[in-house]
């Protein structure tokens, strides 16, 4: 899957290496960047057939949101999700852009849905330097507000 995602942002590696050059002058930042790179490179191997099916069904045909995604012959019904739900979309996310993530809020069956749009990317929201600034406090307050 990783090679397919890299094709969505061809200049991503170039920007990453520019950032590493800057980070090389800041030891803590460099250590974090290298840890993130190690994590990003630890991919779970999957078959080409699965990757092809996943990209077609999930990205090109949008079967999950349309109620046409099947697992073991049974359609996935997002309307059956009735627990409190928070949908987080990221402005700089090219893997799951906001226009792909935000419709989940209307598709779930929960009466309590919160949506957030953060100024970060797909990976950066969790493991980037902005995660502690934007995402962690948001998640913490949301969980504390649940019963």
C-alpha positions in Angstrom: 0.0 0.0 0.0 2.8 2.4 0.8 4.0 2.7 -2.8 0.5 3.6 -3.9 0.2 6.3 -1.1 3.6 7.7 -2.1 2.3 8.2 -5.6 -0.4 10.5 -4.2 2.4 12.9 -3.0 5.4 12.6 -5.3 7.2 15.5 -3.7 6.7 14.2 -0.2 10.1 12.5 0.0 11.8 15.6 -1.2 10.2 17.7 1.5 11.0 15.1 4.0 14.7 15.2 3.2 14.7 19.0 3.4 13.2 18.7 6.8 15.8 16.1 7.9 18.6 18.5 6.8 17.0 21.2 9.1 16.5 18.6 11.9 20.2 17.6 11.7 21.0 20.8 13.6 18.4 20.0 16.3 19.2 16.6 18.0 15.8 16.0 19.7 13.9 16.9 16.5 16.3 14.6 14.5 15.7 11.7 17.0 12.0 12.1 16.7 12.1 12.3 12.9 14.3 9.1 12.7 11.9 7.2 15.1 9.0 8.3 12.9 10.8 7.1 9.8 11.6 3.7 11.3 7.9 3.3 12.2 6.8 4.4 8.7 9.1 1.8 7.1 7.7 -1.1 9.3 4.9 -2.1 6.9 2.9 -5.2 7.1 3.4 -7.1 3.9 0.2 -7.7 1.9 -0.5 -9.3 -1.4 -0.8 -7.4 -4.6 -4.3 -8.8 -5.1 -5.5 -7.5 -1.7 -3.9 -4.0 -2.3 -5.6 -3.8 -5.7 -9.0 -4.8 -4.3 -8.6 -2.4 -1.3 -7.7 0.6 -3.4 -10.5 -0.2 -5.9 -13.2 -0.8 -3.2 -12.1 1.8 -0.7 -10.8 4.6 -2.7 -12.1 4.5 -6.2 -15.6 3.1 -5.6 -16.1 4.3 -2.0 -18.0 1.2 -1.1 -17.7 1.7 2.7 -19.6 5.0 2.8 -22.1 3.7 0.1 -22.9 0.6 2.2 -21.5 -1.7 -0.4 -18.4 -3.0 1.4 -18.6 -6.7 2.2 -16.6 -8.7 4.7 -17.2 -12.4 4.5 -20.3 -11.9 2.4 -21.9 -9.5 4.8 -22.3 -5.8 4.0 -20.8 -3.3 6.4 -23.5 -1.0 7.7 -22.0 2.2 9.2 -25.5 3.0 10.5 -25.0 0.3 13.1 -22.3 2.4 14.8 -24.4 3.9 17.6 -21.7 4.8 20.2 -20.4 8.3 20.6 -18.2 9.0 17.6 -15.6 11.6 16.8 -14.6 12.1 13.2 -11.2 13.8 12.7 -10.2 15.0 9.3 -6.9 16.7 8.5 -6.5 19.6 6.1 -3.1 18.3 4.8 -4.1 14.6 4.5 -3.7 13.3 1.0 -4.4 9.7 1.9 -7.8 10.3 3.5 -8.6 14.0 2.6 -11.4 15.8 4.5 -13.9 15.3 1.7 -13.4 11.5 2.1 -13.4 11.5 6.0 -16.1 13.9 6.9 -19.0 12.0 5.3 -18.5 9.4 8.0 -20.2 11.7 10.5 -23.5 11.5 8.5 -23.1 7.7 7.8 -22.9 6.5 11.4 -26.0 5.8 13.4 -24.8 7.6 16.5 -26.8 10.5 17.9 -23.6 11.9 19.3 -21.1 12.8 16.6 -18.4 15.3 16.8 -16.3 16.4 13.8 -13.0 18.2 13.8 -10.8 19.5 11.0 -7.1 19.8 12.0 -4.3 21.7 10.2 -2.1 18.7 9.9 -1.6 15.6 7.7 -2.5 11.9 7.9 0.6 10.8 9.8 1.5 14.0 11.5 -1.8 14.1 13.4 -0.6 11.3 15.6 3.1 10.9 15.4 4.2 14.3 14.1 5.3 17.3 16.2 1.8 18.8 16.0 0.0 15.8 17.4 0.6 16.9 21.0 -0.5 20.5 20.1 -3.7 19.7 18.3 -4.8 16.0 18.4 -3.8 14.8 21.9 -5.7 17.5 23.8 -8.7 17.1 21.6 -8.8 13.4 22.1 -8.2 13.7 25.8 -11.1 16.2 26.3 -13.4 14.1 24.1 -12.7 10.9 26.1 -13.1 12.8 29.4 -16.5 14.0 28.2 -17.8 10.5 27.6 -19.8 8.6 30.2 
